[in-house]
Amino acid sequence: MRSNPSDYEMTAPGNLGAIVSLLASEPGAWLPIAGGTDVMVQYAAGKLPARKLVSIWNLPELRRIEVTAGEVRIGAGCTYTDLCGHEIIGYEFPILRSAARWTGGVANQNRGTIGGNIVNASPAADSLPALLVYDAELILVSVRGERRLPYAGFHTGYKKTLLAPDELVQAVCLPRRFSKYFTYARKVGARNAQAISKVCIAALGRLKNGTVEDVRIALGSVAPVPLRLTKTEQTVNRQVIDSGQLLLAKQTAAAEIRPIDDIRSTATYRAAVVGNLIAEFLNRLSSAQAGAEPQGVKDVLARWNSLANGEAISAILPCCGSKSWAQGMVSRRPFADESALLTASNETYSNLSPSDWMEAFKSHPRIGASSAVQSTPNVSSLVQSVKWSAQEQRDVTDADAAAKTALADANREYERRFNHIFIVCATGKSAAEILEILRRRLNNDAETEFREAAEQQRQITDLRLRKWLRG
């Protein structure tokens, strides 16, 4: 049932002093509203409990981004669009910029604010894990003055915070000491934007002489509050990342999180995804030299950054096979390093349409075959894609005739059922392993299987970008 406007009172004093005075006059009675992206959903559904609303939208005191030698101070009224467009945030805090791009569509990004995301206190909010790993601090303001406190610990329970009834979040402060860290961010959901996360992760890491010097991991949608995995971090810090360390980290993370079953996903699925994301982050970190990539990688990226758009699209297209993906990547140049490139790839790929994903599928040969299912106008792209596929399917090529026949039969059954070829990240997998995966996925419904194929294609794209950067 929709709300009745006559039941609500709305005021807009227009300056911060008048607003905090109003909050102090009736503590808890007035609900501050900025962009209104969450409040209006509740209002439209007739579920907005507050009856007195005070607008804090576009207050100059809340819309500034101030940069000093030691920190970046982001006004709580700054929108996601503000964050996406700020050069220092993009370079030094790329995970926060990624989270801003994930939050809703363009309209929501133009209205939604960082302060609103914090105070709304949803454990699934995309930006909050980023604030945790970047050691954010909050400045709260009231008629009593300002107080500053660490963001870690601000959320005390589901939809509960340390904010007093007469306070506003005035600013978010980020220390400028993470620009040399390896960064990793992923959102797992039905879509990368305009969908609530099933799981989201923000992670930072730094290596020294092959040993983890510092690692920071935070998650959303796996507990009543955004969660920093401090125990998992402790198991990894000062260690060399190997298979045993990966297993220990996954086990520790599973014990730290508290996922639930809800309309978006299940606790079992969330726990499995968390383990996979932790492993992917640590594997990437272990192969990185924090802030010091191989010179060859830097050279490839620098040359590609300088290419004309058409040449740049042709150069990167074999990594995925989707023209829309390649065009999206080119439009986001320049990239400073491999981590930024991979993060952008995941974001761009997740926002593709099903037809774009299908185009990517068609750039691959069938498992066990030697040519792509459907040629593309870009011959050089097709040749490189088939070459990489041959490398990825090396273990299948060396399999015996019986295994190849079984795979061919299963491929045909799969294509009759789903109307597209079977996509799997084949690197390191034997013919028997791939056949087992194929037969298991034949039990999926069409939508689930299409999403699984798309995720496998994302993993292939990730691996191929790494190959491409290393020549």
N, C-alpha and C positions, 0 to 999 in steps of 0.2 A: 504494500500500500504506500503510495507516494505521500510525502510530508505536505502539510498545509503551511504555506508561507506565513500566514497570520500567526502561527504558533511561535515564530522566531523573531528575535530582535538582532539587528545588525548595526554596528557602528564602526566608523573609520576615523579615529582621531588624527591620523596623519603624521604623528611624530612619536618617537620612542618613549620620551618622558611621559607623555599623556597616556600612553598605552600601559606602561608598568604601574602608573598611578591608578588606572582603572582596575587592573588585576588585583592591586593591593586593597582596593576599597571593598571588593567582594571576592575574597580568595576562593578559587574553585568554581565560581559562577560563570566566568567568561572563558570562552574557548577561542584562543588565537587562531586565525585562519590566514594562510599565505596563498599558495597556488590553489588550494582546495581540491587537489586531485583525489585525496582519500575522503575528505569530508563530504564532498558532493555525491560520492557513491553511496555513503550512508544516508545522506539526505534524500536522494532519489528513491531509496528503498524504504523510507520511513523509519529508519533505525538510528537516526542521529539523536543521542540523548541530550546533548547540550542545547539549551534554548537561547543562550546569549552568545553571539559571535562578535569578535572584534578583529577587523582586518589589519594585518601587518604587511600586506602585499606592497612591494615596491618601496619600502622605507629605505632611504639612502643609507642609514646606519647599518642596515642588514644586507645591503647589496654590494659591498666593497670586497675586493680581493686584494689584500695588502701583502707585499713581499718584502721581507727584511733579510738580513744576512743569515739569521738562524732559523726562520720559520716562514711558512705561508699561512696567513690568517684569512679564512674564507667566511664571509658573512653568512649567517644562517639562512638569509633570504635569497641567496644566490641559487639560480636554477641549474638544472642539469646541462642546459645549453650553455650557460656561463662557464661551467666546468669544462665542457668539451672544447670550448674555444680558447681556453687560457693556455698560453704557451708553456709557462713554467709547470703548471699542473700536468700538462700532457707529457712533458719530458721527465720530470722528477717523480711524478705520482701516476704512472700510466694505468695502474690497476683502478684507481678512482675514476679516471677518465673512461675506462672500459665499462665500469659499473654505471656511469652516467649514460652511456650509449645504450646500455641494456634496459634502462628503466623506461618502460612504456614506449609509445610512439613519439613522433616529433612534437605533437601538441602537448603531451604530458611532460616532455622534456623542457618545453618552453614555460611551463607553469610550475611543475613540481620543484621543490626546494630541498637542499641538503638538510636544513633544520627540520623541515616537515618529516623527512624520512627518518630522522633520528627520534623525534618525539612520538611519531606514530608507533614506533617500537615493534614493528613486525619482525619476527625472527627470520622471515624470508626476504627482507629488504636487500637489494643488490649492493648498495653502497656501504653497508655497515661492516662487513668483513674487511673491506679495504681500510676503513678507519682504524680497525683493531690492529692490523699488521703494520700500519704506518705510525702507531703510537700517538694517535690523535688526542688532543685535549679539548675540552669544551669551556667556553666562557658563558656563564649564566648571568643574567641581569635582572634586577628587581629594584624597588625603591630603596632597598638596603644597600645597594651598590652591586659590584660585580664579584663573582667568585669563579675560580678556575679549578677544574678537576679533570683527572684522566678519564678519557672515554671508556676505557676498560673498567667495568664495574658500574657503569651508568645504568645499565639495564638490570633490574633486580629480580625480574620474573616476567612471565608472559604479559606483554603490554604494560609493564610497570617500570618506572624509572626513578631516579633520584631528583627529578625536577620538582621543585616546590610549587604549590598552587598559584603563587604570585610571581613566578619566574618565567622568563623566556630564554631560549638558547640564542645567544647573540652571535657567536662565532665558533668556528671549528679551526683549531690550530694544528698544523702539521710540521714537525721538525724536518729541516732540510738535510737529512743525512742518509737517505736511502737511494740516491741516484745511481750508485754503482752496484746495487743489488740485482741479481737475477730475479725477474718477475714472472709470475704465473697467475692467470685468472681464468676461470671457466664458469659458465652458467649452464646448468643442465635443466632443461624445461621443454615444454611442448614447442616453444619458439624461443629465440634469443631475446626478443623484446615483446612487449604487450602480452606477457605471460608470467605468472608467478613462478619463481624457481622451485624445482624439486630439490636441488642442491646447488649451492654456489660456493666457490672457493676463492680465496685470495691468499697468495703465498709469496714470500720473499726469501732469498737465500744468498749466501756468500761463501765461496770456497777459498781456502788458502792451502797451497801445496797438496791439493787433492783431498783435504779434510774439510768437513763442514765447520766453518767458523761461526756462522749464525744462521738460523732458520726461523721463519715466522709463518704460521699457518692459521687461518681463520675460516670458519664455515658459516653458512646460513642455511636455514630450513632443516636443521638436524637437532635442534634443542629448543626450549622455550625462549631462549635469547640468542643473539648472534654469539658465536662461540670461538674463542681462541684456544687452540689445542696445545696448551703449555706442556703437558706430559709427553705428548708426541714429539714436540720440539726438543725436549730434554733427551729423549732417546736417540735423536739424530745429531745434535750438536756435539762437536769435537770427535765425530766419527767419520770413517770412510764409508761411502754408500756402496753396499754390495747386496747380494740377494738376501742374506740373513738380516741385514739392517732394514731392507725394504719390508720384509715379513714382520719384523718387530714393530716398525712404524705403523703398518696397517693394523696389527693387533691392538696396539696402544690406542690408535684413533678410534677403533671400534668400541673400546671400553669408555672413551671420553664422551662420545656423542649420545644423544637420547632421541633418536628419530621416532616418529609416530606414523601410523596409517592415517591418511586423510584422503580427500577427494582428488588430490593431485598425484599421489603416489603411495607406496607402502614403506614401512620401516625397513623391511628386508632389502628392497631395491635401493633405498637411500644408503644403507650401510654398505652395500656392495659398491655403489658408485663412489662413496667416500674413499674406500680402499683403493679403487682404481685411480682416482684423482691424486691421492697422496703418492702412489707409486709413479704416476706419470710425471708429477712435479719433481720428485727426487731423482728420477732417471734423467730428466732434462737438466737438472741442476748438476748432477754428477758429470755430465758431458760438457758443461759450460765452464769457462774460466771467468769468474765474476768480474765484469768490466773489462775483460781482455780476451776478445775473440781472436781466433787465428787470423793472420793477415789476409789469407786467401778469401775468407768469408767476408771480411770488410771490403776487399777489392771488388768482389762480385756484387755486393749490395750497393757499393758506391757507383759502379758502372751502370747498374740497372736503374738506380735512382735518377741518373742523368739521361736516360734514353727518352726518345720521343714516345708519346703514348702508344702508338701502334706497335712499335718495336718492343716496348716493355710488355704489352699484352701477349705478344707472340712468344716472348722469352719465358714468361711464367706460366702460360696456359697449360703446358704438359703436366704441371704439378697437380692439377685438379681436373681439367677437361671441360669445365664450365666457363663460357665466355663472360657471363655475368660476374662470376667470382673474380676472374682475371681483371675485368674492367674495374670492379670495386677495389681490388688491391692497388691497381695503378692510381686510382683517384686519391688514395690515402698516402701516397708518397710525399716526402721521403721518409724512410725508416732508418733509425739510428743504429739498430743492431738486430741480431737474429731473434731475440726474445720479443721485440716489438713487432717484427714481421709475423711471427707465429701467433701472437695474440691477435693481431689484426686479421690473420687468416681465419682463425676460429670464429671471430665475430662476423666477418663477411660471409663465411660459409653458412653459419647458422641462420642468417637472414635471407638465404636464397629461397626461391620458390621450388615446389616439387618438380616442375619442368626443368629447372636449372640442375637439380640433383640428377634427374634422369639423363640429361645431356652428359654430365660427368660420368655416369655409369657406362654410357655407350662408348666412351673413349678407351675402355678396357677390353682386352680379349677375354673370352670365357676362361675359367680355370682349366688349365691343361691345353688350351688352344694357343695359336701363335699370331693371330691377327685380331684387330679390334672388331667389335660387333658391327659398328657403323662408322664409316670413315668420316672425317671432319674436313672442312674446306682448308684448314691449315695443315698441310702435309707434314711439315717439319715437326709440328706439335704431335701429330699422330705417331710419327716414327720414334720420337723420344719417349712417348708414353708406352708404346709397345716394347721398347728396349728396357725401360724400367720394369714393366710387367714381367719380362723374361727373367730379370734378376730376382724379383720378388717371388716368382714361382719356381725358382731353381730346384727346390726339393720335389716339386710335382713333376717337373721335366725328367728327373732322374728316377721316378717311381716305375714299378713294373707294369706290364701291360694290363694285368687284371685290375690294378688300382686305377689306371687311367680310364679303363672301360667303365668301371663303377662310377667314377666322377662324371664322365660324359653322360651316362644314363641319368644320374641325379641332377645334372645341369638341365637336361631336357625337361625332367619332371618339374623342377623349380620354375623354369620359364613358362611352362604351360599354366602353372598355378598363379604366378605373380606378374607375368607379362614384362619382366625385365631380367637381365642376367644377374646371377649370383655374385654379390660383391663381398669380399672378405679381405682383410689385411693379411696377406699370405706370407709376409716376411717371417722366416724362421719356423714356419709350420710345415709339417709333412703332409703328404697326400692323404694319409689315414686320418690325421687331425682335421684337415679341411673337410673331408668327406663326413666325418662325425658332426662337425658344425653345420654343414649343409643339411644333413638329414634332420638335425634338431630344429633348425629354423624352418623347415617345411611344415612344422606344426604351428607356426605363428599365423595369426590372422593377417590380412593384407596390409592394414595400416601399421601394425606393430613391425612387420617385416620390412616395410618401406623405410621406417625410421631406423631400424637396425642397419639396413644397407647404407643409409645416409651417414650414420655414425661410423661405419667401417670406412666409407669413402673419406670422411674427415680425417681419420687416422692415417690413411694412405697419403692424403694431401700433406699432412704434417711431416711424414717421413720423406716424401719427395722434395719438399721445400728444403729440408736439411741436405739431401743429396745435391740439389741444384746449387745451393750456396757453396758446396764443397767441390763443385765441378764434376 
